[in-house]
Amino acid sequence: MNRREFLTTLLAGAALGERAWAQAAERSPTERVPLGQTGLKASRVGLGTGMRGWMRQSNHTRMGKEAFTALVRHAYDRGINLFDTADLYGTHGFLRDALKGIPRDQVVIQTKIWWQPKGLPEQVTDAKQAVERFRQELGTDYLDIVLLHCTTAASWPSDLRPMLDGLAEAKAKGLIRAHGASCHSLAALKASADSKWVDVQFARVNHKGTKMDGKPEEIAALLKTMRAHGPPAGRGAPYGDKAVIGMKIFSEGQFQTPEDREASLRFVLAQQCVDSMIIGFEKPEQIDETLRQMAAVRRA
């Protein structure tokens, strides 16, 4: 084989491999992707269990355990392995039962500590105690991701320092694999970007800016910077290498048409600002629609 034939064969093989990869991606919009530097791999879309969540109740607890389990199993069977829960939602026990029989290392469980004075019958102030209780409620030796739920102040990393330290200790002991924050203001999100402590950022993003912390393009740009590899670009620049998981992709159910939902998916995926996204599916057919739309967006 001469050099020209060798190069022709090599290029043909590369093209074939690229087509095979593209076809595989089209078939599986739920392929596992790395979550920052956490060592975790999760599907690009995950199931949220906290629609209208408050005082350890949510639409997901109100549907009953049988329907909840069927929903989780449908998600898992379709390739979804990322499940979002929280103390506020009351779904720890529901998720524990729904995942019975599934190997623990095949799923990524993200939960959240509600630290504020209102929202639960009691105020949670000790992160280490919360982690221990969550492990018992979820029936697991370890938690994959634990977030501080709904931070709003720019000063949250200092205001909640005892909790940050408690979660860092739990991570060092192998009780959790990653920690971070769920932010509900632009100031909190910027503080999170500046924090080395944050392994995982949970952030609101969609194409219309509804139920978000700023304009879509502004938030997307900040999240993309948080995902970037390498050290900060300069003094005061956000720290990269964070896992970024999007939420409110469908604006908590406000996007009523398939076209609007697909437009949001298209925007978020095009911005390359999230590793994965959590959607509060309440019916199996909602999962199916989103997976079809994601596949269509990726083919476009």
N, C-alpha and C positions, 0 to 999 in steps of 0.2 A: 504494500500500500504506500503510494507516494504521499507527500506532505499535503497536497490539495485534497486528496481523497480522505486522508485522516481528518483534516479540519471539517470537511463536509459531513463526515460521519459523526464527529463530535458535536457539531452544531445541530444536526438532526436529532441526536440523542437528547441534547439539552432542551430542544423545542418539545420533544415528546414528553420529557419529564415535566416541563412547565405546563403542558396541556393536561397531563395527568393530575398535577397538583391543583390546577384550576377546577377540573371536574370534581375532584375530591372535596374541594372547598364548597362547590355548588351543592353537593349532596349533603354536606355536614356543616351548616352554619354554627354548630355547637362544638366545633373542635376545641380542644383544650389549649388555653393560652397562658403563659406565665403571668403571674400577678406581681409585677415589680421585682423586688429582690427578696420576696418572702419565701421562695421555694415552692409556692403553691401554684397549681395549674387548675384553671376553672373554665367552664364553658363561657362563651361570649355573652350569653344571656342567662340570667338566673331568676329563680322564683322568689318573689317577696311575699311575706305572710302577714303584712301589717296594714292592709287597707282599712282606713278609718280606725286606726289603732289607738287605744287609750285605756288606762286603768286595767291592763291585762286582758283586754278584749279587743277583737277586731272583726272585720267581715269574715276572716278566715276561721276564727273560733266559732263565730255565729253560724257558719255553714255546717258545723258538726264534724265529728272525727271521721265518720265514714266518707263523706264527700271530700274532706280535707286530704285524707289518705289517698283517695282515688286521684286527686289533683296532683299530689306530689309524685305518685307512682307514674302517672302519665308523663309528667315533666322528665322524670329520670329515664323512662323508656324512650323518650324522644331525644335523649342525649344531654339533658340539662343536669349538671352536677353541683351547681352553686345554689345554696338556699340561704335566704336572709331571714332572720328572726330577731326578736328583741324582748327584753323583760317587759317593756311597755305593751307589747302585743298579746302576751299570754299564750304564745304558741310553742314554747319550749317542749312541753309534754306532747303536744300534737305532733310536732316534727319528729320527736324521739320515736313515737309509735309508728309513724308513717315510714320511717327509714329502717325499721326492723328487717333484718335479713339481708340488707345491702352492706357490703364490706365498707368499714369505716373509711378506709383510705381511698374509696372511690367517690366520696362527696366532700365538698368544702362547705363548712357551716360558718356563717357570719352572724354574730349576735351583737347586741348593744346594751350598754349600761345607761339607764335613765337616772341621772344624778340630780335632776332638778327637784325642788320641793313639792311641786304639784304634778300629778299624772299617775302616781301610784299611791296605794294606801299608806305606804311608809316612804321615807326618803332614804335612798341608798347613798352611803357616804364612804364605804370601804370597798375598793376595787377588788382586793384579794378575797374578801368574803363573797362578793358578787360572783367572781370567777368560780369559786368552789360550789356555790349554789347552782350556777348555770350548768356546770359539768354534771351535777346530780340530776338536774331537771331534764337535761338532754341525753342522759345516759351514756356519756362519753368520757374517756380518760383525758382528752384534750380538746380545746376549742381552736378552730383554725384562725378566725379573726374576731377580735373583740374591739368594738368602737365605743367612744364616748358619744352618747346620743344627743344630737341637736345642740351643738355648740353655737353660740351666737355672738359672743363678745370677742373683740380683738385680743383681749387679755386672757383668753381661756387657757392657754398653755401654762400660765403662771397661776391663774385662779384655781385650776384643778391639778396643781402639781402633785399633791399626795396620790391622786388617782393615776396620774402618769407614772409615778414611781412604782405604785402597786402593780400596774400592768406590765411594766418593764421587768419587775421581779418575777411575775408569773411566767413571762416569756423566757427568762433565764432558766427557770426550773422546768421548762418544757410543757407547762400547763396550757399555754396558748402559743400559737405560732407567729402571730402578727398582731399589732395594735394600731389604732388610728382614730379618726374622728369622722363623724357625720356633721357637716356644717350647714347652718341655715341662715347665713348672712355673708355678704361679701367680705366684711372685716374678719370674720372668723375663718373664712376660706383663705384669705391672704396670710393670716397668722399660721394656718396649717401649712401653707406652702413654704413658710420660713422655718418650719420646725423639722429638725433632724429626727425627732421622736416618731413622727408619723410614718408608718409603713404603708398604711392603706388610707386613701381618701375616698369618702362616700360623698358624692356631690350631685346637686340637681342640675340637669341640663336637658334642654329640648330646643326645637327650632323656633318656638314662639316666645320663649322667655317667661311662660306662665309658671307660677309656683317656683320661681328661680331667684337667684341672688344678684342678678345683673343681666345685662344684655347677652343674648346667646353667644355672639362672637367674642365678647369680652371673657365670659366664663370659659368658653372652649379654649381660648388662647392660654389662659392661666392653667387650666387642667393639662393641656398639652405640655406646657413647660414643666409641670410637676412630674410628668411621666418621663421627661427627657433623661437620657443617660449621661452620667458624668457629673463633675462638680458644678457649683453655681457659676454662671457666666461672669459674674462680677460681684463686688461687695453689695450686699442687700438683695441679691437675686434669689429666687426660690430654689430650694433644694430639689433636685430631680430624683429619679430612680424610685419614685413612689408608685404603688399600684393605685390606679384610679378606677373606681366603680361608679357608674352613673346611676342616678335614680330620677324619678319623675319624668321619665322619657315620654310617657303618654299623659303627663300632667295629672297624675292620680285619677285617671279615668275621664278627664275632661275632653280628650280628643275622641270624639264620637264616631268619626268616619274612618274607614280603612285607609282612605287617601291621606288623611291627616296623620294617622299613625305611621304610615309608610314614609311620609315626608319627614317626620321626626327621626325615624331610624336612619334615613338617608343622610340627614344633616349630621347626626351624632357620629355615624361611621365615617363620613367624609372628613370630619374635623380631626380624626385620629386622636381624640382627647380622652378616651376611656379604654381600659383593657376589657372590661365587661360591663354589663348593665343589669340592674335589678328591675323587674316589672312585676307588679302585684296582680298577676293573673288570678282570676276567680273561677274560670271555666276552662276545661281542656281545649275547647275550640279556639280560645284566645291564644293559647300557646301555639297551636297549629298555625294560626294566621300569622303570628309574628315570625315563626321560623320560615314560613313560605316567603314572607316579605323580605327577611334578611337575606335569604338565598337570591331573591330577585334583585335586590340592591347590589349585592356583590357581583352578580353577573353583568350588571349594567356598565 
